[in-house]
Amino acid sequence: MKYLQHLILFFLLLWITACARVVAPTGGPKDIEPPDVVSTQPPKFTTNFKSDLIKIQFDEFIQLKNLNQNLIVSPPVEEKPNIVVKGKSLHIEILSELRDSTTYNIYMGNSLQDYTEGNPIENFQYVFSTGKYIDSMSVQGTVLNAFNLLPEEDVLVMLYSERSDSIPMKDIPEYISKTDDQGFFQINNIRNEAFKLFVLRDVNQNYLYDVPDEEIAFSDSLVSFRRVTESFADTVFVHDSLLDDPGKMVVDSIWVSSKESADGTPDSGSPGIAKDSLVVVKHRPIDTIVTGVRSFYTIPQYFLMLFSEDKALQYLSDYKREDKRRITLTFNKPLKDSVVIELADTTSAAEWYIQEINPAKDVIYYWLTDTALYNQNRLNLYVTYPKEASKDEYHRTTDTLTFRYFEEEKDKDTDSDETLGISMNVQNKSTFDLNQQVKIQFKTPVQSVDSSKIALYIKEDTLEKAVDVQLEKDSLLFRQYNLLNVLEENADYRLAIYPRAFTDIYGAVNDTVMISFKTPELDYYGKILANITGIDSTFQAIAQIIIPGKDKEEVLREKIVPLDQTVEFAFLPPKDFIFKVIADTNFNGKWDTGEYLEHRQPEEVFYYENSINVRSNWDIEINMPLNK
């Protein structure tokens, strides 16, 4: 009995504890609404504005996020307003003297948010005028990167009433806006005049194009606002109350001729209706079509391409001697004339160096061939090169340059017993693309080649068969040789380079190199057939296959297309690619940027609308009209 009492007491205490447990309140649904404006003093769109303080009251507590990045006052003012939050209100203190008869827009983007959840008021702005009316014109558009057509965020879009080309460089704009993450912009409350349109990524935040590498875009024509007058037709529908109540009728008067009755049918002698008389008739109401003429201003739309001008003047940007036998001169842009070097402190044989220029023509290597010279720790040289004084104006200048090299003790002996290093674009036991050439690269320039010590074998069943080697020095890369052999599909190869096959200009020779590789089947590859149309005499097309997902566009294949045709890109591995075309207007085989003062836009680029999924053993045909 006592045990039963204890058991009852235990469950009673357990029930009381459960009932007394504290549970956190669940609260209501999450707040997803932005704050609402309760009152504004002075009211928005006030004319003859003379206040220096604007107070905007909201229905909840607010906060400002990233205001400095989002705040734009258009037209710009000498000192931006002081904007502070006080509980549920926003105070905007005007600190600059305002222009007469001007409409102002204080734009805050998405900076104004509620305090608890951070719900922003989208594109919050306050508009007022110091004149008698609010200007109402608007312009909008999109700013894209000229090279890859990606949207450009946070660039300034500016309007100027002065039309001189130099105005963006010397004066601040009259109207201004900023692009969003999609590159879109809109400028509102503009007066009805013509304006120059200029876009700037303002590096030093002074609203001026005064830094050479600042990115810009511009419109070839002035922004103007076109008034459109058009006819319209609209239907005035009869109110439902008239249709629902059959007792409500419309009264009309009609003329009854001698040849028809009052209902419009041929007359059969209806009693009570006189011939050629005016008769009152009741009928149900019908809908009415109203026509008229209306006028309105269209909003101009612009697509603008952002670019950096090539303003840098050519100069010698670097010089060094990382190898005791090699001197390197680096220029900031491709050379347009020759470079001459001379010994300053000593004399040497006539042929004391070999010159190597990279394909971009902005780096020159000088390989010293005189042992007495390259063993010196210090060399003084006279270097004469073309230097730009101004755009496209060159003069030759001579600098005295000192080149030093101090090698470590273990590296002192670098004569003929040194091994010639070899690198290749094929790895041992790898798969090598059918459409590629095997490339053999060297650390130093090659003096001679013994082709009898280079062998290529293809495996047939269990045996190897020798293939005649076709080797050629690369026409652009000074220290590279290419294997010209056309490789068979689904084959096993072995490339053997035996000792002393290559000898460099210093007498160094190679060691044995053995590389085994295989090729895929032809069915592994896919093909893109691009039908390019719209090419005319003003440009040639550069068609490119681009590997997606890179920070910088990586071009896998490229072809020059001089006229409308179907371009074939074969031997493509099964994966996604991007297809791009450049309108090469100066026929130099590359994309070129624009020049503002010359009114030259950057060369136009086109992308196929979707990525192209290449599949094995499959041809994909695409149409690329460049005139659309």
N, C-alpha and C positions, 0 to 999 in steps of 0.2 A: 504493500500500500504506500509505504514511504517512497519507494522507488518510482511509483506512478506519479506521485505529487511532484517529485523533482523533475520528471520528464515533462509534465505539463508546464511547470514553471520555466523550463528551458525554452520551449517553443513559444511561450508567451513573450519572453524577453527578446527572442529573435524577431518576432513579428513587430514589436514596438520599435526595435532598432531600424528595421527596414522602413517603417512608416516615417521615421524621423530623419532618414537620409537626405542630405542637402543635394539638390540637382541644379546645375547651372542653367539659367534661363536660355532657351533656344533663340530668342529674339525674332525679329521679323525678317522678311526677305532682304537680300543684299541690295543696297542702294546703287543703281546703275545710271541714274539720271544726273545730268550736269546741273549746276545752280541756275536758278531763274532770276532775271532782273526784276526787282520790285519797283524801283524808282531811279531816275537819273536827273541830276541837277548840275548844269543846265540840261535840258532834254537832248537826246540824240537828234541830229540833223537841225540843230539850232542855226539860224542865220543871224547876221550882225553880231557874231560872237565876240564878247569882250571880257569874259571871265578868265582868271588865272588859276582856278581850281575847279575840277570836275569831281563830283561825288556820285558813285554808282552803288546802290543798295541791292543786296541779294537776299534770297530767302533762306540761306544757310551760310555757315562759316566757309571761307574761301582761303586759297593759298595761291602763290605764284611759283611756277617751276620754269627754269631756263628762260627767264624773261629777256636777258641780255642777248641771247641767241635768236629770239623770235621777234623782239620789238622793232617795228619799222614805223617811222613817221613820214608820211608822204603828203606834200613835198617835204624833203629833209629840213630840219631846223638846226640852228647852230649848236644848241645844247638840248639833248633829249629830255623829255619830261621826267620828273621824279614821281615814280609810281609805287605806292605802298598799300598794304592791306591793313585794315583796322576792323578786326572781327568779321562782320558780315558785309563790310563795305570796302570799296576800292577808291582810293584818292589819287587823282592824276593832277600833279602840279605843273603848270606850264611855266617853263623857265626862260624861254626865248621870245624875242619879239616876233610877232606873226605878221605876214604880209597882208596888205589890204586886198579885199575882194578875192579871197582865195579859199577854196574848199580843202580842208585838212582831213586826213584819215590816220587815226592812231590804231595801228594793227598789232595785235599781241599773239597771233597764231593760236596755239593750243596751250599757252602758258597758264591761263586762268582756270583753276580746277576747284572742286569742292575739297574740304579739308579732310574728311574721313576716308573717302574711297579714291580720291584723285581723279574723278570723272571730269574731263576737260570740256569747256565750252569751245566747240570747233570754230576756229578762225574768228575769234572775238575782235571786234573793232568798234571804235567810236568815231563818228563823222560829224563835222560841223563846218560852218563857213563864216569867214569874217566879212563876207559881202551879203548881198540881198537875196541870193539864191544858192542852192546846192548844185554843183556841176554833176552831170549824170552819165557821161560817156564812160565806156569800159573797153578794155582790151584784154585778151587772154591768149594763152598758148602753152607750148611745151619746149623745154630746153633739153637737148640730147647731146651726148658726147659725139663729136664729129667722126671719130675713128671707129667706134664700136656701137653707136646708137643706143647706149645705155642712158637712162634718165640721170640728169645732174641735179643734185639737191643742194639747197642753201646757196644758190648764186643769185646775185642782184640783177633785177630786170629794171631798166631805167629809161625814162622818157625825157627828151630835151626839146624845147621849142626852137632853140637856135639850131641851125642846120649845118654848120661848118663841121668838117671832118674832125677837127681838133678839139671839139667841145668836150668829149668824155675825158680828155687829158688835162683840161684846165678848169673845169667848173663842175659843181655838183648838179645832179639832175633835178628836174621839177617834180617828177613823180617817180615813185620807186616801189618795188615789191620784191618778194623772194620766192624761189621755187620750193615745192614740197618734195617728198621722197619719190614722187613719180615724175618730177621735173615740171609739174604744172604750175602756172602762175596766172594771176588775174589782178589787174590794176583797175580800181573803180573810182568813180567821182572825178573824172577827168573833164576839163573844159573842151569845148568843141573847136579844136584847132588841129593842125598837122604837127606831128612830133617825130623826131629821130629816135629809133629804138636801139638800145645798146645793152648788152649783157656782160656782167663782170663778176669773176670770182675775186673778191676784194681782199687781197692778202694783208694789206696794212690798214684796212678799215677806214679809209678816208674818202670813199665814193669817187676816187679818181683812178684812171688807168695810167699809172705812173711807175709800175714795176714791170720790167721786161717779160718775166715769165708768168704774169697773171693771165688766166684763161679768159677768153672773151668770145662773144658772138654778136652778130649785127644783122639788121635787116637791110636788104638792098633798096627798099622803097620806104617812103615816109608812112607813118601810121596816120590814117585819116578815117573819118567817120561818115559812112554813106547813108543817106536818108533814102528809104525804099518806100515807094507808093504802090499798093497793089489792090486789086479788086477782090472782094470776098462775097460769099453767099452763105447764109446761115438760115436755119429753120427755127421759126418761133412756134413752139408746140402749144396746142390748146390745153388749158388747165384741166386736170382730171375731173374737177367738179362739174364742168360743162358736159363732159362725155358721160359721166355716171348718172346725171339727172336728165331723163328724156324730156322733161317739161321745159328745160332751158333751151331755147331755139334761137338761131340768128335770123334777123329779118333783113331781106334784101329786096330791092326793086328791080324788076326786069321788064323789058319791052317785048310785048307779044305782037308778032307780025301777023299779016293776014294769011300767011302760009303755014303757021305752026301754032300749036297750043301753048298754054302757059308752061307746061312741063318740058317744052322743047321738041315734042313729037309732032308729026303731021296733024294738022287740024282736022277733026272729024265733026266739027259743029258743036263744040262743048257749050252747053247752056250757061248763061250768066257771065261769059267773058267776051268783052267786045274786041273786035279785030283792031289791030294797030293801036293798042292802048298800053299804058304803064300799069303793071300789076305788082302788088306786094306779095312776096312768097316767103314762107318760113321753112328753114332747113337746119340740119345739125351742123355745128361748127366744124371747120377743117383746119389742119396745120397750115402755117404760112411761111413761105421762103422769102427772106429779106436779103437784098443785095446792097452793097455799098463800097466805099473806098476808104482805106486806112493807110496811115503813114507811120513809120518807126525807123529807128537807127539800128543797124546791125552791129554786132560785136565782132571786130576784126580778130581773126585767128592766125597764130603764127607757129611755125616749127623752126626753131633756131638751133644751129649747130655750134657747140662750144669747142674751142681749140686754143692752143698756145702758138703764138707767132714764133717763127724761127728768127729771132732778133739777135742772137749771139754773133758777135764779130769773131772771125777766125783768129786763133792765136795758139801758141804752143802751151798746152796745159800741163804737161809733165815730161820729165826726162829722167832716166835711171839706167843703172848698170847692175842688174841682178845676177847676171853671169859675167865672168870676167872677159869672155869672148864676145859678148853681145851688148850693144848700146840700143836703147829703146827711146824713140821720140813719139809722144802722143799729142795729137791735136784735138781741139774741141769739136771739130767738124771736118768732113772730107776735104782733102786738099784739091785745089784747082791748078796747082803749078808744082814744079819740081823743088826739091830740097837739096842743098849742097852742103857737105861737111868737109872741113879742112883741119889738119893738125896745127895746133897753135904753137907748141913748144919744140917740136922735133920734125924730122922728115922721115919718110918711109918709101918703100917701093910704090910704084904707080898703082898697083892693085893691092891695096892694104885692107879692103873690106868687100863684102858682098851684101847688096841691098835686098831687103825683103819688105814688100808692102802688103798689108792685109787687104782682103776684098773690099772692105768699107772705105779704104783709102784714108783712114784717119790715124793709123799707127805705122811707123816705119821701124824696122829692125836693121841694124848694121852689124854683120858678123865679121869680127876682126880676124884677118888671116895672117897677119904679121906677128910671129911669136914674140918678138922684142916689144911689141906694143901691148898685146893683151896680158903680158906678164907684169906690166907696170901697174902699181896700185892706184895711180892717179893719171888721168888723161884730160888735157884741156883741148877743146875743139871749138872752131869757128863754125856756127850753124847759120846758114842763110836760108830763109824760108819766106813764103808769101804771108803777109799779115794785112787784115782788113783795116783801113782807116775809117771807112763808113760802108754803108750797104753797097755791095758790088764794086767798091773802090779799093783796089789792092796796091800795096807797095812792098818791096822786098826789104827785109830787115835782117841784120846780122847780130847774133848774140854769141858771147864767149861763155861756154858751158864747161863745168868741171864734172868729170865722172870718176867716182872712187869705187874701188872694190878691194876688200880685204878678205881673203879666203882663209878657212881654217886649215890647221896643219895637215890634217888627213886628206885634204882636197888639193894639195899642191901639185901632184903629178897628174896632168890632164892631157898627156900626149897620145901617141898612136896606140898604146896598149889599153886605152880606155874603151869600154864596151859601148856600142851604139844602141841606145834604147829604142825599142819599137813598141807602138801601140796600134790596136786595130779596132774596128767597129763590129767585130764578131768575137764572141766569147767561146771558149772551149766547151764542147758538148752542149751547144745551144742550137736553137732553130733560127735560121736566117731567112729573111724575106726574099722572095723570088725576084722582085723588081729592083733590088738594091745591088750596088757594087761593093765588093770588099775593099776597104780603104786602109792603107798602111801609112802610118804617120811616124815621123821621126822628131827627136828632140833638137837635132842640129841639121843643117843642110847636107844633102847627099851629094857626093862627088861622082860616084860611079856605081853601076849595077851590074852584077854577074847573073844573068837570067838562067844560066845553067844550074845555079844553086837554089832555084825556086821551083817547086813542084806542086801540082794540084792533082789529086787522085779522086776518082769516083768509084764507089763500091758497087760491083755487080755480082749478085749472089754472095759468095764468100770471098771473092777476089777483088783486088783493087786494080783499076785501069787508069793509067796516066792520061791527063788531059793537057793539051798544049796551053801553056800559060800566056795570056795576053795582058801585059803590064804597060801602063802609061803614066807619065808624070801628070799630075793635076794642073789644069791651066790657070787656076786661081790661087790655090793653096800651095805655097812655095815648098813646104816640107811634107808633101803627101804624094803617094803613088796609088793608082786605082787598078784593081783587077777587072778587066773588061769582059771576062768570060760570061756568057749567058748561062745561068745555072738551070739545070733540069728540075722538074717538080718531083717531090717525094723521093729525094735522093740523099745518100750519105756521102759527104766529102771530107777530104783531109788535105789541109794546106801545110806544106813543109817549106820552111825558110832555113836553109843550112848556113853554117858559119861563113862569113865573108861574102855573103850575097850582096850586102850593101856596105859601102865605105863612105864616111862623111868627109867634109873638107879638111878635118883635122887628123885624118888617118884612122879614126875609130871604126871598128867593124862590129857587126852584130853577132850574137850567139844564136844557137839553134832555137827555132820557134816552131812548135807543132800545134795546130788548131784543127780539131774535128768538129764538124757541124752538119746539120741536116736541113733540108728544105721541105716546106709543107706541100700538100697536094694543091693543084690549081683550083680545085673545087672549094678550097678553104676560103678563097677571096670572093668579095663582092665587087660591084661596079656601079658608079654613078654616071648617068648620061644626062648632062645639063644642057637644055635647049635655051641658049642665051640670045635674046633679041633686043632690038632698040639701040644697037651700036651705030653711031654715025661718024662722019669725018672729023668731029671735034674731039674724039677721045678713042682710046683703045681700052678694052676691058682686061682686068687682071682677076682671073677666077682662082679662088683659094678653097682648099679643104682644110678646115680648122678643127683641132682637137678641143672639145668643150671641157669646161670645168677648170680652167686655168686662170690665174690672176692676170696673166698676160697672154694674149692670143698666140697659140703655137701653131704655125702653119705646117701642115703635113705635106701638102702638094700645092703647086702653083703653076698656072699656065697663062700665057699672054694670048688674048683673043682679039684679033684685029677687026673682025666683022662677024655678023650674025651667023651662028653655027651651033651644032651640037658638040659639046666638049666632053670627052671621055676621060674619066678617072678610074683606072683599073687597079687591080692588086690592092684593094682596100680590105683590111681585116674586119671581121664582123663586130662592129661596135657603132656607137652614135657619133655623128659628125655634124659640123655646122658648115653651110655653104655660103661663101661671101664673094661679092664682086666689087672691085674698085674701078671707078671711072677715071682712068689715067689720062688727064687732059694735056699734060706736057710730054707724054710718051717716054717717060724715063723709067718705067717698070716698077714704080713704087708709089705709095700713098704720100701726098704732099699736103702740108697744112696751108692755112689761109694767110692773107696779108690785108689788114684793115685799111690802111691808107691807100692801098692800091685797089681797093674794092674787090678783092679776090677772096672768094669763099674757099674753104678747104675742099679737096676733091671728094666727090660724093661717093658714098658706099651703100651697098644693097645687101640685105641678108635674105636668104630663103626663109619663108615664114615659120617653118618648123625645123627642129633637128632631124637629121636623116639617119634612120636606123638601117645600117648596111648589114645584110645577111649573107652567109656563105652561099656561093653558087647562085647569086641572084643579081639581076640588073634592075636598078632603080632609075626611072626617068622623071626628071623634074623640069618645069618651065620657069624661066627666069626672065620676065620682060622688064627691061631697064627703063622703058619709057612710060611706066605706070607709077 
